[in-house]
Amino acid sequence: MSSRLAHVHPFHVMAILARAQQLTAAGHDVIHMEVGEPDFPTPAPIIEAGRQALADGKTFYTPALGIPALREAIAAFYQQRYGVTVSPRRIAVTTGASGALLLTLSALLAAGDSVLLPDPTYPCNRHLVSLLDAEPRSVAVGPETQYQLNAAHIAAHWQANTVAAMIASPANPTGTLICPTELAALYAAVKAQGGQLIVDEIYHGLTYGMDATTALACADDIWVINSFSKYFQMTGWRLGWLVIPEAYIDAVERVAQNVFLSAPTPAQYAALAAFTPQTIVLLEERRQVFHQRRDVLLAAFSDIGFRFPTQPQGAFYAYAYVSDLCDNSATLAADLLEHTHVALTPGKDFGQNGATQHIRLAYTCDEARIRQAAARIGEYLQRQR
């Protein structure tokens, strides 16, 4: 077995999900707030476009970087939504955002290189760095920087073997954004070191009270990763995209040809309907639902002793400080699942910084279920006192 696997750990949340499914099979009513997947179905226009693609025989390989029509539609989306011009040549359609990240890291990393990542962060990011025989270097971040890397972190932690820094905005698990001023300073600090900046924007579109600004408004040589999974609610279609700095287009295409060949063909044709006015209107309505859920969650869980050092501005997560309630958040999450049948994700999935003190809550269920979850947990915690 490859020694690389020593650094690739399973998602702890999957064990929670498996136990939750066992409880459901045993007849218990489990409230799922653990997995980061929208509960809304894929919008009907996208499904219909997928059906039509199948009926039309669109089931063969496509070019490695995606069908031209979808690359053009994504480029047009950047112009319409952000006022940013991106050449379709620079867009690679990928097998999910994870595929986009793998292409990015494969183009940039040699064995022994390192990448700076915030801690906490989405675990797949550091695992893919490790799979390429490179070193993920976690930098502890907290609410004072919105759980984001900043220019000072680059100055303090960049080493001779560091080639890139990666952030997500909005971030998983915290739901925080990096503001344009901080992003510009972070980009300048990375470029001063001769490095590359990677920005995960897969939760763009799911922001509340504001619109996120794409990193491409800051500079056109930033690697930007996005996805059809979250805002467009196409998780199972396995489709994402990567905006590639001009100098790396050929390198990314060669890797894509060898690793994926191409993204799923019916999904690519279905995604053409993601950018239609009809679909966008529906997605914006659903964004408002997520906004309302966020507010309900923050109020309900604050009332039972969960603390939120920052208010999540995007995605569908809140990262709660729970040390007032327990000694170890993993133990608390397990106890809550067994005794209240509410499934939450402990902080250990996202790194080591404050991991035992935090729990991630996903507001991917309706408001009534969120209130019910808080009531169940509140009653349980009261009994323990």
DRENNUNU-490677 format. One record per residue (C-alpha): x, y, z negated; residue in three letters; chain. Coordinates in steps of 0.2 Angstrom, whole numbers, plus 5000, padded with zeros to 4 digits. Layout:
N
px / py / pz / type / mol
X / Y / Z / ALA / A .
...
***
This chain:
385
px / py / pz / type / mol
5000 / 5000 / 5000 / MET / A .
5006 / 5017 / 5005 / SER / A .
5015 / 5027 / 4991 / SER / A .
5005 / 5042 / 4997 / ARG / A .
4990 / 5035 / 4989 / LEU / A .
4997 / 5038 / 4972 / ALA / A .
4993 / 5056 / 4974 / HIS / A .
4976 / 5054 / 4981 / VAL / A .
4963 / 5052 / 4967 / HIS / A .
4944 / 5047 / 4969 / PRO / A .
4931 / 5061 / 4966 / PHE / A .
4925 / 5058 / 4948 / HIS / A .
4908 / 5065 / 4954 / VAL / A .
4906 / 5049 / 4964 / MET / A .
4906 / 5039 / 4948 / ALA / A .
4893 / 5050 / 4941 / ILE / A .
4883 / 5049 / 4957 / LEU / A .
4884 / 5030 / 4956 / ALA / A .
4878 / 5029 / 4938 / ARG / A .
4864 / 5041 / 4942 / ALA / A .
4858 / 5030 / 4956 / GLN / A .
4859 / 5015 / 4944 / GLN / A .
4848 / 5025 / 4931 / LEU / A .
4836 / 5029 / 4945 / THR / A .
4835 / 5011 / 4950 / ALA / A .
4831 / 5007 / 4932 / ALA / A .
4816 / 5019 / 4933 / GLY / A .
4823 / 5035 / 4925 / HIS / A .
4820 / 5052 / 4932 / ASP / A .
4837 / 5059 / 4936 / VAL / A .
4840 / 5077 / 4940 / ILE / A .
4854 / 5079 / 4953 / HIS / A .
4865 / 5094 / 4950 / MET / A .
4882 / 5086 / 4953 / GLU / A .
4884 / 5084 / 4972 / VAL / A .
4888 / 5099 / 4983 / GLY / A .
4875 / 5095 / 4997 / GLU / A .
4860 / 5107 / 5002 / PRO / A .
4843 / 5098 / 4998 / ASP / A .
4835 / 5106 / 5013 / PHE / A .
4834 / 5096 / 5029 / PRO / A .
4843 / 5101 / 5045 / THR / A .
4833 / 5114 / 5053 / PRO / A .
4820 / 5108 / 5066 / ALA / A .
4828 / 5117 / 5081 / PRO / A .
4845 / 5108 / 5078 / ILE / A .
4837 / 5091 / 5076 / ILE / A .
4827 / 5094 / 5092 / GLU / A .
4843 / 5099 / 5101 / ALA / A .
4851 / 5083 / 5095 / GLY / A .
4837 / 5072 / 5101 / ARG / A .
4837 / 5081 / 5118 / GLN / A .
4856 / 5078 / 5119 / ALA / A .
4853 / 5059 / 5116 / LEU / A .
4839 / 5058 / 5129 / ALA / A .
4850 / 5067 / 5141 / ASP / A .
4864 / 5054 / 5139 / GLY / A .
4876 / 5066 / 5130 / LYS / A .
4885 / 5052 / 5121 / THR / A .
4902 / 5052 / 5129 / PHE / A .
4919 / 5059 / 5124 / TYR / A .
4921 / 5078 / 5125 / THR / A .
4937 / 5088 / 5126 / PRO / A .
4947 / 5087 / 5110 / ALA / A .
4943 / 5105 / 5105 / LEU / A .
4925 / 5104 / 5108 / GLY / A .
4913 / 5107 / 5122 / ILE / A .
4916 / 5124 / 5130 / PRO / A .
4898 / 5130 / 5126 / ALA / A .
4899 / 5127 / 5108 / LEU / A .
4916 / 5136 / 5107 / ARG / A .
4909 / 5151 / 5116 / GLU / A .
4894 / 5151 / 5104 / ALA / A .
4905 / 5151 / 5089 / ILE / A .
4915 / 5165 / 5096 / ALA / A .
4899 / 5175 / 5099 / ALA / A .
4894 / 5172 / 5081 / PHE / A .
4909 / 5180 / 5075 / TYR / A .
4906 / 5195 / 5086 / GLN / A .
4887 / 5196 / 5081 / GLN / A .
4889 / 5193 / 5062 / ARG / A .
4906 / 5201 / 5058 / TYR / A .
4910 / 5212 / 5073 / GLY / A .
4926 / 5202 / 5075 / VAL / A .
4932 / 5197 / 5093 / THR / A .
4938 / 5179 / 5093 / VAL / A .
4943 / 5171 / 5110 / SER / A .
4934 / 5154 / 5112 / PRO / A .
4952 / 5147 / 5116 / ARG / A .
4956 / 5148 / 5098 / ARG / A .
4941 / 5138 / 5092 / ILE / A .
4943 / 5120 / 5088 / ALA / A .
4927 / 5110 / 5085 / VAL / A .
4931 / 5097 / 5072 / THR / A .
4924 / 5082 / 5063 / THR / A .
4918 / 5092 / 5048 / GLY / A .
4928 / 5105 / 5039 / ALA / A .
4939 / 5091 / 5032 / SER / A .
4945 / 5088 / 5050 / GLY / A .
4949 / 5106 / 5052 / ALA / A .
4959 / 5106 / 5037 / LEU / A .
4969 / 5090 / 5042 / LEU / A .
4972 / 5098 / 5059 / LEU / A .
4979 / 5114 / 5051 / THR / A .
4990 / 5105 / 5038 / LEU / A .
4996 / 5093 / 5052 / SER / A .
5002 / 5108 / 5062 / ALA / A .
5010 / 5117 / 5048 / LEU / A .
5018 / 5104 / 5036 / LEU / A .
5034 / 5094 / 5037 / ALA / A .
5038 / 5081 / 5023 / ALA / A .
5044 / 5090 / 5007 / GLY / A .
5035 / 5107 / 5011 / ASP / A .
5023 / 5114 / 4999 / SER / A .
5007 / 5123 / 4999 / VAL / A .
5000 / 5135 / 4985 / LEU / A .
4983 / 5131 / 4980 / LEU / A .
4972 / 5139 / 4966 / PRO / A .
4967 / 5128 / 4951 / ASP / A .
4953 / 5125 / 4950 / PRO / A .
4949 / 5121 / 4968 / THR / A .
4941 / 5108 / 4979 / TYR / A .
4951 / 5091 / 4976 / PRO / A .
4952 / 5086 / 4995 / CYS / A .
4963 / 5101 / 4998 / ASN / A .
4977 / 5095 / 4987 / ARG / A .
4975 / 5077 / 4992 / HIS / A .
4977 / 5080 / 5011 / LEU / A .
4993 / 5090 / 5007 / VAL / A .
4999 / 5074 / 4998 / SER / A .
4994 / 5063 / 5013 / LEU / A .
5006 / 5072 / 5024 / LEU / A .
5021 / 5070 / 5012 / ASP / A .
5020 / 5088 / 5006 / ALA / A .
5018 / 5095 / 4989 / GLU / A .
5002 / 5104 / 4983 / PRO / A .
5007 / 5117 / 4970 / ARG / A .
4993 / 5122 / 4959 / SER / A .
4992 / 5139 / 4952 / VAL / A .
4981 / 5142 / 4937 / ALA / A .
4968 / 5155 / 4941 / VAL / A .
4955 / 5162 / 4930 / GLY / A .
4940 / 5174 / 4929 / PRO / A .
4952 / 5189 / 4928 / GLU / A .
4956 / 5186 / 4947 / THR / A .
4938 / 5179 / 4951 / GLN / A .
4947 / 5162 / 4951 / TYR / A .
4956 / 5167 / 4967 / GLN / A .
4975 / 5168 / 4971 / LEU / A .
4982 / 5185 / 4973 / ASN / A .
4998 / 5194 / 4979 / ALA / A .
5006 / 5193 / 4961 / ALA / A .
5003 / 5174 / 4962 / HIS / A .
5012 / 5173 / 4978 / ILE / A .
5027 / 5183 / 4971 / ALA / A .
5028 / 5172 / 4956 / ALA / A .
5026 / 5155 / 4963 / HIS / A .
5032 / 5155 / 4981 / TRP / A .
5047 / 5144 / 4983 / GLN / A .
5060 / 5140 / 4997 / ALA / A .
5050 / 5125 / 5003 / ASN / A .
5033 / 5134 / 5002 / THR / A .
5025 / 5136 / 5019 / VAL / A .
5007 / 5141 / 5016 / ALA / A .
4994 / 5147 / 5003 / ALA / A .
4976 / 5142 / 5004 / MET / A .
4960 / 5149 / 4997 / ILE / A .
4942 / 5147 / 4998 / ALA / A .
4929 / 5162 / 4998 / SER / A .
4916 / 5158 / 4992 / PRO / A .
4925 / 5145 / 4982 / ALA / A .
4921 / 5128 / 4976 / ASN / A .
4918 / 5125 / 4961 / PRO / A .
4917 / 5143 / 4955 / THR / A .
4906 / 5152 / 4969 / GLY / A .
4917 / 5167 / 4968 / THR / A .
4923 / 5178 / 4983 / LEU / A .
4939 / 5187 / 4986 / ILE / A .
4936 / 5205 / 4990 / CYS / A .
4943 / 5212 / 5007 / PRO / A .
4956 / 5223 / 4998 / THR / A .
4963 / 5208 / 4988 / GLU / A .
4963 / 5197 / 5003 / LEU / A .
4973 / 5210 / 5013 / ALA / A .
4986 / 5211 / 4999 / ALA / A .
4987 / 5192 / 4998 / LEU / A .
4989 / 5191 / 5017 / TYR / A .
5003 / 5204 / 5016 / ALA / A .
5012 / 5194 / 5002 / ALA / A .
5011 / 5178 / 5011 / VAL / A .
5017 / 5185 / 5027 / LYS / A .
5032 / 5194 / 5018 / ALA / A .
5037 / 5177 / 5013 / GLN / A .
5036 / 5171 / 5031 / GLY / A .
5022 / 5159 / 5027 / GLY / A .
5004 / 5155 / 5033 / GLN / A .
4987 / 5159 / 5025 / LEU / A .
4973 / 5147 / 5026 / ILE / A .
4956 / 5153 / 5022 / VAL / A .
4941 / 5141 / 5019 / ASP / A .
4925 / 5150 / 5023 / GLU / A .
4913 / 5135 / 5024 / ILE / A .
4901 / 5143 / 5012 / TYR / A .
4900 / 5159 / 5022 / HIS / A .
4881 / 5163 / 5025 / GLY / A .
4877 / 5158 / 5007 / LEU / A .
4881 / 5174 / 4998 / THR / A .
4870 / 5183 / 4987 / TYR / A .
4867 / 5202 / 4986 / GLY / A .
4881 / 5204 / 4999 / MET / A .
4888 / 5197 / 5015 / ASP / A .
4905 / 5190 / 5015 / ALA / A .
4918 / 5197 / 5027 / THR / A .
4928 / 5184 / 5037 / THR / A .
4947 / 5184 / 5034 / ALA / A .
4949 / 5187 / 5053 / LEU / A .
4943 / 5205 / 5050 / ALA / A .
4960 / 5206 / 5040 / CYS / A .
4971 / 5198 / 5053 / ALA / A .
4970 / 5187 / 5068 / ASP / A .
4984 / 5175 / 5063 / ASP / A .
4975 / 5168 / 5048 / ILE / A .
4969 / 5150 / 5049 / TRP / A .
4950 / 5150 / 5046 / VAL / A .
4941 / 5134 / 5042 / ILE / A .
4922 / 5134 / 5043 / ASN / A .
4908 / 5121 / 5044 / SER / A .
4890 / 5117 / 5050 / PHE / A .
4887 / 5108 / 5034 / SER / A .
4883 / 5121 / 5021 / LYS / A .
4874 / 5136 / 5028 / TYR / A .
4868 / 5127 / 5043 / PHE / A .
4863 / 5112 / 5033 / GLN / A .
4871 / 5098 / 5044 / MET / A .
4881 / 5088 / 5032 / THR / A .
4878 / 5071 / 5039 / GLY / A .
4881 / 5077 / 5057 / TRP / A .
4900 / 5079 / 5052 / ARG / A .
4904 / 5095 / 5062 / LEU / A .
4915 / 5110 / 5058 / GLY / A .
4927 / 5122 / 5066 / TRP / A .
4944 / 5129 / 5065 / LEU / A .
4950 / 5146 / 5071 / VAL / A .
4968 / 5144 / 5076 / ILE / A .
4981 / 5157 / 5077 / PRO / A .
4986 / 5159 / 5096 / GLU / A .
5003 / 5152 / 5094 / ALA / A .
4997 / 5135 / 5087 / TYR / A .
4983 / 5131 / 5100 / ILE / A .
4993 / 5118 / 5109 / ASP / A .
4999 / 5110 / 5093 / ALA / A .
4982 / 5108 / 5086 / VAL / A .
4975 / 5101 / 5102 / GLU / A .
4988 / 5088 / 5103 / ARG / A .
4985 / 5083 / 5085 / VAL / A .
4966 / 5083 / 5088 / ALA / A .
4968 / 5072 / 5104 / GLN / A .
4978 / 5059 / 5093 / ASN / A .
4968 / 5059 / 5077 / VAL / A .
4950 / 5062 / 5082 / PHE / A .
4949 / 5062 / 5101 / LEU / A .
4934 / 5073 / 5099 / SER / A .
4920 / 5078 / 5087 / ALA / A .
4904 / 5069 / 5088 / PRO / A .
4896 / 5073 / 5105 / THR / A .
4877 / 5073 / 5100 / PRO / A .
4881 / 5084 / 5085 / ALA / A .
4890 / 5097 / 5096 / GLN / A .
4875 / 5099 / 5107 / TYR / A .
4864 / 5100 / 5092 / ALA / A .
4874 / 5113 / 5085 / ALA / A .
4871 / 5125 / 5100 / LEU / A .
4854 / 5127 / 5092 / ALA / A .
4862 / 5133 / 5075 / ALA / A .
4865 / 5150 / 5082 / PHE / A .
4847 / 5154 / 5089 / THR / A .
4837 / 5168 / 5081 / PRO / A .
4824 / 5155 / 5076 / GLN / A .
4836 / 5145 / 5066 / THR / A .
4845 / 5160 / 5059 / ILE / A .
4828 / 5167 / 5052 / VAL / A .
4825 / 5150 / 5043 / LEU / A .
4843 / 5149 / 5036 / LEU / A .
4841 / 5167 / 5029 / GLU / A .
4825 / 5162 / 5021 / GLU / A .
4834 / 5147 / 5013 / ARG / A .
4848 / 5159 / 5007 / ARG / A .
4835 / 5169 / 4997 / GLN / A .
4829 / 5153 / 4989 / VAL / A .
4847 / 5148 / 4984 / PHE / A .
4849 / 5166 / 4977 / HIS / A .
4833 / 5164 / 4966 / GLN / A .
4839 / 5147 / 4960 / ARG / A .
4856 / 5154 / 4955 / ARG / A .
4848 / 5167 / 4945 / ASP / A .
4836 / 5155 / 4937 / VAL / A .
4851 / 5143 / 4933 / LEU / A .
4862 / 5157 / 4925 / LEU / A .
4848 / 5162 / 4914 / ALA / A .
4841 / 5145 / 4909 / ALA / A .
4858 / 5138 / 4905 / PHE / A .
4865 / 5153 / 4896 / SER / A .
4850 / 5151 / 4884 / ASP / A .
4857 / 5134 / 4879 / ILE / A .
4875 / 5139 / 4876 / GLY / A .
4883 / 5137 / 4893 / PHE / A .
4895 / 5152 / 4896 / ARG / A .
4898 / 5159 / 4914 / PHE / A .
4915 / 5169 / 4914 / PRO / A .
4910 / 5175 / 4931 / THR / A .
4894 / 5177 / 4941 / GLN / A .
4895 / 5166 / 4956 / PRO / A .
4893 / 5177 / 4972 / GLN / A .
4891 / 5163 / 4984 / GLY / A .
4890 / 5144 / 4988 / ALA / A .
4878 / 5135 / 4977 / PHE / A .
4889 / 5132 / 4962 / TYR / A .
4891 / 5139 / 4944 / ALA / A .
4906 / 5135 / 4934 / TYR / A .
4902 / 5135 / 4916 / ALA / A .
4913 / 5136 / 4901 / TYR / A .
4907 / 5123 / 4888 / VAL / A .
4920 / 5122 / 4875 / SER / A .
4907 / 5129 / 4862 / ASP / A .
4897 / 5113 / 4865 / LEU / A .
4910 / 5099 / 4866 / CYS / A .
4928 / 5094 / 4865 / ASP / A .
4929 / 5087 / 4882 / ASN / A .
4918 / 5091 / 4897 / SER / A .
4920 / 5074 / 4905 / ALA / A .
4913 / 5066 / 4889 / THR / A .
4899 / 5079 / 4889 / LEU / A .
4894 / 5076 / 4907 / ALA / A .
4893 / 5057 / 4904 / ALA / A .
4883 / 5059 / 4888 / ASP / A .
4871 / 5071 / 4897 / LEU / A .
4868 / 5059 / 4911 / LEU / A .
4865 / 5044 / 4899 / GLU / A .
4854 / 5054 / 4887 / HIS / A .
4845 / 5067 / 4897 / THR / A .
4847 / 5060 / 4915 / HIS / A .
4854 / 5076 / 4921 / VAL / A .
4870 / 5074 / 4932 / ALA / A .
4883 / 5087 / 4932 / LEU / A .
4901 / 5087 / 4937 / THR / A .
4915 / 5089 / 4924 / PRO / A .
4930 / 5101 / 4928 / GLY / A .
4943 / 5087 / 4930 / LYS / A .
4938 / 5085 / 4948 / ASP / A .
4944 / 5102 / 4952 / PHE / A .
4962 / 5102 / 4944 / GLY / A .
4970 / 5103 / 4927 / GLN / A .
4968 / 5121 / 4922 / ASN / A .
4954 / 5122 / 4909 / GLY / A .
4947 / 5106 / 4916 / ALA / A .
4941 / 5099 / 4899 / THR / A .
4932 / 5115 / 4896 / GLN / A .
4922 / 5117 / 4911 / HIS / A .
4907 / 5109 / 4920 / ILE / A .
4901 / 5113 / 4938 / ARG / A .
4882 / 5115 / 4941 / LEU / A .
4875 / 5114 / 4958 / ALA / A .
4859 / 5123 / 4961 / TYR / A .
4854 / 5111 / 4975 / THR / A .
4837 / 5107 / 4968 / CYS / A .
4822 / 5118 / 4966 / ASP / A .
4819 / 5130 / 4952 / GLU / A .
4807 / 5119 / 4942 / ALA / A .
4820 / 5105 / 4942 / ARG / A .
4833 / 5117 / 4936 / ILE / A .
4822 / 5123 / 4922 / ARG / A .
4818 / 5105 / 4917 / GLN / A .
4837 / 5101 / 4917 / ALA / A .
4841 / 5115 / 4905 / ALA / A .
4826 / 5110 / 4894 / ALA / A .
4832 / 5092 / 4893 / ARG / A .
4850 / 5097 / 4889 / ILE / A .
4845 / 5110 / 4877 / GLY / A .
4834 / 5098 / 4867 / GLU / A .
4848 / 5085 / 4867 / TYR / A .
4861 / 5098 / 4861 / LEU / A .
4849 / 5104 / 4847 / GLN / A .
4848 / 5086 / 4841 / ARG / A .
4867 / 5084 / 4840 / GLN / A .
4869 / 5099 / 4829 / ARG / A .
***
